Every structure is written in C-alpha cells, then in structure tokens.
Amino acid sequence: MHAWPWLPMRAKTILIVDRDLGFVFWLGQILDAAGYVAVPARGAVEAAEIVATLRLSVDVVIAPLTDRGVNGLVKTLRFASPGIQVIALGGEGDSSVPGRYSETVWQGPCRRDEAAKSEWLGLLYGLDRSYATSASRA
C-alpha cells in the first residue's frame, strides 16, 4: 500500500460505544482534538444505525465486548472491513474479553483523568504504527 503525497490521508473513524454518554463524549473530544473522527453511540443497535445511515467506514471500535449486541456489531463491521481494530472497555484487569478476539483486541482504560487521556492517545498512536508496519509488509 502506497500513500501518495499529494492525496490527503483520511482521518481514522473511531466508533465509541458505551452506555455512559459522559465517557463517550469525554473520549470523543480527546480523539477529535487529536485528529480522529469520533462517532459516539449509546449501544450496539444505535451504533449499527449510525454506521448504516451515514455509510461510515469504521477503522476502530471502542466498546465493552460484554454488552449485549456488541459482538454482533463487531462481526458485522469486520465483514465490511476485515482490518478493523477493536479496543475493549472493561474494568481494570477485566478478563471478560471473549477468546476469539484475544489476539486482535486491546484493552482501554475506563477512567476519566489526565493519565487516562494519555493512555488512550498512546494506545491509538500505537495501533496506527502497528497498522502501518503490517500494511508495509503486505
């Protein structure tokens, strides 16, 4: 995959799914400020409706994989975009991430503080670098 210098790169679209709208909008503001396109949703059904209505190409999903409907949403999004990355929300040390995702899911912090902000940005920058490295090997 070759990036042409005269074509602008599309900002990564990140779908944030969680029942805690305060968290969703807090994280969305951080990601928007960092140059990502953050799309908030209260649950899997709402997220699927937003993606379908806006015909979004989603690059990253941030969601609690244990919430009802989220696994189906991730499966559907992966069918449309096999390279999609997933960040699981859960409590500290949460071992509830389903085994079938364990190799392709990263764990994100659920706190809302300055340290968590840095962790989120570091995690996403790391995903960007790992994706660029794997794409250059293809």
C-alpha positions in Angstrom: 0.0 0.0 0.0 1.5 3.3 -1.1 0.4 6.7 0.3 0.5 9.3 -2.5 1.9 12.6 -1.1 -0.5 14.8 -2.9 -3.6 13.0 -1.7 -4.8 13.8 1.8 -5.0 10.9 4.2 -8.4 10.2 5.5 -8.7 10.6 9.3 -9.4 7.4 11.1 -13.0 7.0 12.1 -13.4 5.7 15.6 -16.8 4.3 16.8 -17.2 4.7 20.6 -20.0 2.6 22.0 -20.9 2.7 25.7 -23.9 3.3 27.9 -22.0 6.0 29.8 -22.5 9.0 27.5 -20.3 11.2 29.7 -17.4 8.8 29.0 -18.3 8.6 25.3 -18.3 12.3 24.8 -15.2 12.8 27.0 -13.2 10.4 24.9 -14.7 11.7 21.7 -13.5 15.2 22.4 -10.0 13.9 23.1 -9.9 11.9 19.9 -11.4 14.8 17.8 -8.7 17.1 19.2 -6.1 14.6 18.2 -7.3 14.5 14.5 -9.5 11.4 14.6 -13.2 11.3 13.7 -15.0 10.1 16.8 -18.6 8.8 16.4 -20.5 8.3 19.7 -23.2 5.7 20.3 -25.1 4.5 23.4 -25.3 0.9 22.4 -24.8 -1.6 19.6 -28.2 -1.0 17.9 -27.6 2.7 17.8 -24.1 2.3 16.6 -25.2 0.0 13.7 -27.9 2.5 12.8 -25.4 5.4 12.7 -22.9 3.4 10.6 -25.6 2.4 8.1 -27.3 5.8 7.9 -24.1 7.7 7.5 -22.4 4.9 5.5 -19.3 5.2 7.6 -16.1 3.3 7.1 -15.1 2.5 10.6 -11.4 1.9 11.4 -11.6 1.4 15.2 -14.4 0.3 17.5 -14.1 1.1 21.2 -16.8 -0.8 23.2 -17.5 -3.1 26.1 -17.5 -6.5 24.3 -19.6 -8.0 27.1 -22.5 -5.6 26.4 -25.5 -7.1 24.5 -25.1 -6.8 20.8 -21.6 -5.6 20.6 -20.1 -8.9 19.5 -22.6 -9.0 16.6 -21.8 -5.3 15.7 -18.0 -6.1 15.6 -18.6 -9.2 13.5 -20.7 -7.2 11.0 -18.2 -4.4 10.8 -15.3 -6.9 10.4 -17.2 -8.4 7.4 -17.3 -5.0 5.7 -13.8 -4.0 6.8 -11.6 -7.0 7.9 -8.8 -4.7 9.1 -10.9 -3.0 11.7 -9.3 -2.7 15.1 -11.1 -3.2 18.4 -10.5 -1.7 21.8 -12.4 -3.4 24.6 -13.8 -1.4 27.5 -14.0 -3.1 30.8 -12.9 -2.8 34.4 -9.3 -2.8 35.4 -8.0 -6.3 34.9 -11.2 -7.4 33.2 -10.8 -10.9 31.8 -14.1 -10.9 30.1 -12.8 -10.3 26.6 -14.0 -13.2 24.5 -11.2 -15.6 23.5 -12.0 -15.3 19.8 -10.9 -11.7 19.9 -7.9 -12.0 22.2 -5.3 -11.6 19.5 -6.9 -8.6 17.9 -8.4 -6.6 20.8 -6.6 -4.1 23.0 -7.8 -3.1 26.5 -8.6 0.6 27.1 -8.9 2.4 30.4 -12.4 3.4 31.6 -11.2 6.2 33.8 -11.7 9.9 33.0 -8.5 11.6 34.1 -5.4 13.2 32.6 -3.4 9.9 32.8 -6.2 8.0 31.0 -6.2 10.7 28.3 -2.5 10.0 27.7 -3.1 6.2 27.8 -5.9 6.5 25.1 -3.8 8.6 22.8 -0.7 6.3 23.3 -2.9 3.3 22.6 -4.3 4.7 19.4 -0.9 6.0 18.2 0.5 2.6 18.8 -2.3 1.0 16.8 -1.6 3.4 14.0 2.1 2.4 14.0 1.4 -1.3 14.1 -1.1 -1.0 11.3 1.4 1.0 9.2 4.1 -1.7 9.8 1.8 -4.6 8.9 0.5 -2.8 5.8 4.0 -2.2 4.6 4.8 -5.9 4.9 1.8 -6.9 2.8 
